[in-house]
Amino acid sequence: MSTHQRLEAATNLSQLSAISDDIIVACLRERFMTDTIYTNIGTSSLVALNPHKYVSSNADSILHKYATEYRDSSDHQERLPPHIFQTTNNAYYHIRRTTQDQCLVFRFVFTTHSCWLSPI
């Protein structure tokens, strides 16, 4: 598997073998170039890159797949790739199951020519 394929296949930045600014940017770029705009950071953070176009992964039919994934408790099920639908479903169903409040924090960084990740 080539470096580009490995970076594109990395769904969670925290699981990269070597972590540096260059590796993270390269990983996000490779995923972005294939319209894979969502990437996890650990278990509770998600990076979403704005593709400035329609992406089929944001269709209503995909939303239903993530809702079904959450309800399916079987161990042999293959996980769907990271997505904002997954994050919001997890928060919503956690509220329903435990009656504990949840909070989703969205941080947007806009510039004329670039974007970057920054801590909250």
JOUR-V179335 format. One record per residue. OMEGA is omega as a letter, one per 40 degrees, with the letter a starting at -180 (999 if undefined). D_CENTER is the distance of its C-alpha to the mean C-alpha in whole Angstrom. Layout:
BEGIN
omega:OMEGA d_center:D_CENTER
omega:OMEGA d_center:D_CENTER
END
This chain:
BEGIN
omega:a d_center:22
omega:i d_center:22
omega:i d_center:20
omega:i d_center:18
omega:i d_center:18
omega:i d_center:16
omega:i d_center:14
omega:a d_center:13
omega:a d_center:12
omega:a d_center:11
omega:a d_center:7
omega:a d_center:8
omega:a d_center:10
omega:a d_center:12
omega:i d_center:13
omega:a d_center:15
omega:i d_center:19
omega:a d_center:19
omega:i d_center:18
omega:i d_center:19
omega:a d_center:18
omega:i d_center:19
omega:a d_center:17
omega:i d_center:14
omega:i d_center:15
omega:i d_center:16
omega:i d_center:13
omega:i d_center:11
omega:i d_center:14
omega:i d_center:14
omega:i d_center:11
omega:a d_center:12
omega:i d_center:15
omega:a d_center:14
omega:i d_center:12
omega:a d_center:9
omega:a d_center:7
omega:i d_center:3
omega:i d_center:3
omega:i d_center:4
omega:a d_center:8
omega:a d_center:10
omega:a d_center:10
omega:i d_center:10
omega:a d_center:8
omega:i d_center:5
omega:i d_center:6
omega:i d_center:6
omega:a d_center:9
omega:a d_center:12
omega:a d_center:14
omega:i d_center:17
omega:i d_center:17
omega:i d_center:17
omega:a d_center:14
omega:i d_center:15
omega:i d_center:11
omega:a d_center:12
omega:i d_center:15
omega:a d_center:17
omega:i d_center:17
omega:i d_center:14
omega:a d_center:14
omega:i d_center:17
omega:a d_center:15
omega:i d_center:12
omega:i d_center:15
omega:i d_center:17
omega:a d_center:15
omega:a d_center:15
omega:a d_center:19
omega:a d_center:20
omega:a d_center:21
omega:a d_center:22
omega:a d_center:21
omega:a d_center:21
omega:i d_center:19
omega:a d_center:16
omega:i d_center:12
omega:a d_center:10
omega:a d_center:7
omega:a d_center:4
omega:i d_center:4
omega:i d_center:6
omega:i d_center:9
omega:a d_center:8
omega:a d_center:8
omega:i d_center:11
omega:i d_center:13
omega:i d_center:13
omega:a d_center:14
omega:a d_center:17
omega:i d_center:18
omega:i d_center:18
omega:a d_center:21
omega:a d_center:22
omega:a d_center:23
omega:a d_center:24
omega:i d_center:25
omega:i d_center:23
omega:i d_center:22
omega:i d_center:18
omega:i d_center:17
omega:a d_center:14
omega:i d_center:14
omega:i d_center:13
omega:a d_center:14
omega:i d_center:15
omega:a d_center:17
omega:i d_center:19
omega:a d_center:21
omega:a d_center:24
omega:a d_center:23
omega:i d_center:20
omega:i d_center:17
omega:i d_center:16
omega:i d_center:14
omega:a d_center:16
omega:i d_center:16
omega:999 d_center:17
END
